[in-house]
Amino acid sequence: MVQKPRSQSTRAKRAHYSSQAALDVPRLGNEEVAGDELTALVLRACLIARDSVFNVRDFLTDNSRMALLTIKDCEKELDQIERKIDDHLPGAITRVGEAKARQLLACLKFITDLERIGDLAYSAVMQLHGRREKLPARDLRDLIAMASLLYDMLEQIHLGFEKREISYPRNVLQSDPEVDRLCHALFQRHLAESENPQNFDILLTAQALERIGDHAKNLAEELYGLAEGRSLRHNAKKLSST
């Protein structure tokens, strides 16, 4: 079992919008969906991905079954939103000008990364679900620290998408190296010790969390493009150091 501190109470956090409300977008003629409604879906998907990672931290802290179920629900909701956007974005993009088209293309890139974050969050907790041994205290501390950083990064992604200001993606890019450092330190610590197959699940959890950070970094780069009108793909290191 994952270590469960008695001082912590179990709680699960859901997205601010209900999943059904997120999917019931208004239709235009001929079953068309407006570009603005697709953008709203992505904003809601940001909240769902953020809340999924919140529950990863809750699961690690409390071994909360409610948190595990919530992460699974978030994964399903993100899948539904991705399908909705895949179905309706091609039609929506033909009815807008260049600026709106760029925004919709960003939405497509966003939902791809957000859906993957949902998958990775669920994968991370499933690696530890059913584990009989307590997590080593140092490993537990590092995993919780990674999840906390990722939650903050995804909160910055949500705010950045909503406000289109580069300060938010900059914060994300500055936090990502710390997620990588924690993951690499955990791997090095285990690899330096004698081989212990029962701890392989810990490494897989850390790897999943690190990959969530990679997707958050992708989202931050895309946010910079939305705010500044130019790609950051080849200049991410420059921004993260400013």
C-alpha positions in Angstrom: 0.0 0.0 0.0 1.1 3.6 -0.6 2.0 5.2 2.7 -0.9 7.0 4.3 -0.2 9.7 6.9 -2.9 9.8 9.5 -2.8 13.6 9.7 -4.1 14.0 6.2 -7.8 13.9 5.3 -8.9 12.4 2.0 -10.4 14.7 -0.5 -10.7 14.8 -4.3 -10.9 17.9 -6.4 -13.0 18.0 -9.6 -12.9 20.5 -12.4 -14.8 23.7 -11.9 -17.1 22.8 -14.8 -19.1 19.6 -15.0 -18.0 17.1 -17.7 -21.4 17.0 -19.3 -21.6 20.8 -19.4 -18.2 20.9 -21.1 -19.4 18.6 -23.9 -22.9 20.1 -24.4 -21.7 23.0 -26.6 -24.3 25.0 -28.6 -24.7 24.0 -32.2 -25.0 26.2 -35.3 -26.8 25.3 -38.5 -26.0 21.9 -40.0 -24.7 20.7 -36.7 -21.7 23.0 -36.8 -19.9 24.1 -33.7 -18.5 27.6 -33.3 -14.8 28.1 -32.9 -15.3 30.1 -29.7 -17.1 27.1 -28.2 -14.2 24.8 -29.1 -11.8 27.3 -27.4 -14.1 27.1 -24.3 -13.8 23.3 -24.3 -10.0 23.6 -24.3 -10.1 26.0 -21.4 -12.2 23.5 -19.5 -9.9 20.7 -20.5 -7.0 22.8 -18.9 -9.0 22.7 -15.6 -9.6 19.0 -15.8 -6.0 18.2 -16.5 -4.9 20.4 -13.6 -7.4 18.7 -11.3 -6.3 15.3 -12.4 -2.7 16.1 -11.2 -4.1 17.5 -8.0 -5.6 14.1 -7.3 -2.3 12.4 -8.1 -0.8 14.4 -5.3 -3.8 13.5 -3.1 -3.4 9.8 -3.9 0.3 9.9 -3.0 -0.4 11.7 0.2 -3.5 9.8 1.5 -3.8 6.7 -0.7 -7.2 8.1 -1.5 -9.5 5.8 -3.4 -11.7 8.8 -4.3 -8.7 10.5 -5.8 -8.0 7.4 -7.9 -11.6 7.3 -9.2 -11.5 11.1 -9.9 -8.3 10.7 -12.0 -10.0 8.0 -14.0 -13.0 10.3 -14.5 -10.7 13.1 -15.6 -9.1 10.8 -18.2 -12.4 9.9 -19.6 -13.6 13.5 -19.8 -10.4 14.6 -21.6 -10.9 11.8 -24.1 -14.4 13.0 -24.8 -13.3 16.6 -25.2 -10.5 15.5 -27.6 -13.0 13.6 -29.7 -15.4 16.5 -29.8 -12.7 18.9 -31.0 -11.4 16.4 -33.6 -14.9 16.1 -34.9 -15.7 19.8 -35.2 -12.5 21.7 -35.6 -12.0 21.0 -39.3 -15.4 22.6 -40.1 -15.0 25.4 -37.7 -11.6 26.4 -39.1 -13.0 26.9 -42.6 -15.4 29.6 -41.3 -12.9 32.0 -39.6 -10.2 34.4 -40.5 -6.4 33.9 -40.1 -6.2 35.0 -36.5 -9.1 32.7 -35.4 -7.6 29.9 -37.5 -4.3 30.2 -35.6 -6.2 30.0 -32.3 -8.1 26.9 -33.4 -4.9 25.2 -34.5 -3.5 26.0 -31.1 -6.6 24.4 -29.6 -5.9 21.2 -31.5 -2.3 21.1 -30.2 -3.5 21.9 -26.7 -6.1 19.1 -26.5 -3.5 16.6 -27.7 -1.2 17.4 -24.9 -4.0 17.7 -22.3 -5.4 14.3 -23.2 -2.0 12.8 -22.9 -1.6 14.4 -19.5 -4.8 12.7 -18.4 -3.5 9.3 -19.6 -0.2 9.8 -17.8 -1.8 10.9 -14.5 -3.9 7.7 -14.5 -0.8 5.6 -15.5 1.2 7.2 -12.6 -1.3 6.2 -9.9 -2.0 2.8 -11.4 1.7 1.9 -11.1 1.3 2.2 -7.3 -2.3 1.0 -6.9 -2.3 -2.2 -5.0 1.3 -1.9 -3.8 1.6 -3.7 -0.5 4.8 -2.2 0.7 5.0 1.4 1.9 6.8 3.8 -0.3 10.2 4.7 1.0 9.9 8.1 2.7 12.4 9.8 0.4 10.7 8.5 -2.7 7.3 9.5 -1.5 8.5 13.0 -0.7 10.0 13.4 -4.2 6.9 12.1 -6.0 4.7 14.5 -4.0 7.0 17.3 -4.8 6.9 16.5 -8.5 3.1 16.3 -8.4 2.9 19.7 -6.6 5.1 21.3 -9.1 3.0 19.9 -12.0 -0.2 21.1 -10.4 1.2 24.6 -10.2 2.5 24.4 -13.8 -1.0 23.4 -15.1 -2.6 26.2 -13.1 -0.3 28.6 -14.9 -1.2 27.0 -18.2 -4.9 27.5 -17.5 -4.4 31.2 -16.5 -2.1 31.7 -19.5 -4.7 30.3 -21.9 -7.4 32.4 -20.4 -5.4 35.7 -20.2 -2.9 35.2 -23.0 0.0 36.7 -21.1 3.6 35.4 -21.5 4.4 35.6 -17.7 2.4 32.4 -17.2 4.2 30.2 -19.7 7.5 31.6 -18.5 6.7 30.4 -15.0 6.0 26.9 -16.5 9.3 26.8 -18.4 11.2 27.9 -15.3 9.6 25.1 -13.2 10.1 22.2 -15.6 13.8 21.7 -14.9 13.0 21.1 -11.2 10.6 18.3 -12.2 13.3 16.8 -14.4 15.8 17.1 -11.5 13.6 15.3 -9.0 12.9 12.5 -11.5 16.6 12.0 -12.4 17.6 12.1 -8.8 15.1 9.4 -7.9 16.4 7.2 -10.8 20.0 7.7 -9.9 19.3 6.8 -6.3 17.6 3.6 -7.2 20.1 2.6 -9.9 22.9 3.2 -7.4 21.4 0.7 -5.0 21.2 -3.1 -5.5 18.6 -4.1 -8.0 15.2 -4.3 -6.4 12.3 -5.3 -8.8 9.6 -4.3 -6.3 10.6 -0.6 -6.7 10.3 -0.6 -10.5 6.8 0.8 -10.0 8.2 3.8 -8.3 10.5 4.6 -11.3 7.6 4.2 -13.7 5.5 6.6 -11.7 8.3 9.1 -11.6 8.7 8.7 -15.4 5.0 9.3 -16.0 5.1 12.5 -13.9 8.2 13.7 -15.7 6.4 13.2 -19.0 3.5 15.3 -17.7 6.0 18.0 -17.2 7.2 17.6 -20.9 3.6 18.1 -22.1 3.2 21.1 -19.8 6.3 22.6 -21.4 4.8 22.0 -24.9 1.7 23.8 -23.7 3.7 26.7 -22.4 5.5 27.0 -25.7 2.2 27.0 -27.5 0.9 29.7 -25.1 3.8 31.9 -26.0 2.9 31.6 -29.6 -0.7 32.6 -28.9 0.4 35.6 -26.9 3.2 36.8 -29.1 2.1 35.6 -32.5 5.4 33.6 -33.1 6.6 30.2 -32.2 8.8 29.5 -29.2 9.8 26.0 -30.2 13.4 26.9 -30.9 13.8 29.5 -28.2 12.3 27.8 -25.1 15.6 27.8 -23.2 16.0 31.5 -23.8 12.6 32.3 -22.3 13.0 30.0 -19.3 16.3 31.7 -18.4 14.8 35.3 -18.5 
